Amino acid sequence: MDVAPESPDHDTDQQPWRYRHPTESGRERTYSGYVTNVGGSESTRLRRKLADAVRSLVAWAAADTGTGNSSPEGKPDDDRADP
């Protein structure tokens, strides 16, 4: 029985990206995806949305009490031990 190879869930002209982040516990988190190029009014909308997200993160970081063990949602990070 012949089985057709699975079709990718992305356009074949999209470039992949990957980021590996080592943690204090010695584990490694890996993030990956595919780049999608956009232009015109869609790119303007996405830039505004990204700017809003960055602005929110900067405001959160500025308001942080300095404990260094909270995520943006206010929950302890998995990789940090409580002091």
C-alpha positions as CSV (number, residue, x, y, z in Angstrom):
1,M,0.0,0.0,0.0
2,D,1.5,3.4,-1.0
3,V,1.1,6.2,1.4
4,A,1.4,9.8,0.1
5,P,3.8,11.9,2.2
6,E,2.1,14.4,4.4
7,S,1.7,17.9,3.0
8,P,3.4,20.5,5.1
9,D,1.2,22.8,7.2
10,H,3.0,25.9,5.7
11,D,3.8,27.3,2.4
12,T,7.0,25.8,1.0
13,D,8.5,29.3,0.3
14,Q,8.2,30.3,4.0
15,Q,11.5,30.4,5.9
16,P,11.7,28.4,9.2
17,W,13.1,30.0,12.3
18,R,14.1,28.4,15.6
19,Y,15.3,29.8,19.0
20,R,16.7,27.6,21.7
21,H,16.7,29.1,25.2
22,P,18.7,27.4,28.0
23,T,17.1,27.5,31.5
24,E,18.6,27.7,34.9
25,S,17.5,24.1,35.6
26,G,19.6,22.9,32.7
27,R,16.7,22.2,30.4
28,E,16.3,23.9,27.1
29,R,13.2,25.4,25.6
30,T,12.9,25.5,21.9
31,Y,10.6,27.9,20.0
32,S,10.1,27.6,16.2
33,G,7.8,28.6,13.4
34,Y,7.7,29.9,9.9
35,V,8.2,33.5,8.6
36,T,5.2,34.9,6.7
37,N,5.9,38.0,4.7
38,V,3.1,40.6,4.7
39,G,2.8,44.0,3.1
40,G,0.4,46.9,2.7
41,S,-2.3,47.6,5.2
42,E,-1.9,44.2,6.8
43,S,1.7,45.0,7.7
44,T,0.7,48.3,9.2
45,R,-1.9,46.6,11.3
46,L,0.6,44.0,12.5
47,R,3.2,46.6,13.4
48,R,0.6,48.5,15.5
49,K,-0.4,45.3,17.2
50,L,3.3,44.4,18.0
51,A,4.0,47.9,19.2
52,D,1.0,47.6,21.6
53,A,2.3,44.3,22.9
54,V,5.8,45.7,23.4
55,R,4.4,48.8,25.2
56,S,2.4,46.5,27.5
57,L,5.4,44.4,28.4
58,V,7.6,47.5,29.0
59,A,4.9,48.9,31.3
60,W,4.6,45.6,33.1
61,A,8.4,45.4,33.6
62,A,8.5,49.0,34.9
63,A,5.8,48.3,37.4
64,D,7.5,45.0,38.6
65,T,8.4,45.2,42.2
66,G,11.9,43.7,41.5
67,T,11.2,40.2,42.8
68,G,12.3,38.8,39.5
69,N,10.2,35.7,39.8
70,S,6.9,36.6,38.2
71,S,5.7,36.1,34.7
72,P,3.5,38.8,32.9
73,E,0.5,36.9,34.2
74,G,1.7,37.2,37.8
75,K,2.5,33.5,38.2
76,P,5.9,32.2,39.2
77,D,8.2,31.1,36.3
78,D,8.7,27.4,36.1
79,D,12.5,27.8,35.9
80,R,13.1,29.9,39.0
81,A,13.1,28.7,42.5
82,D,11.4,30.8,45.2
83,P,13.8,32.8,47.3
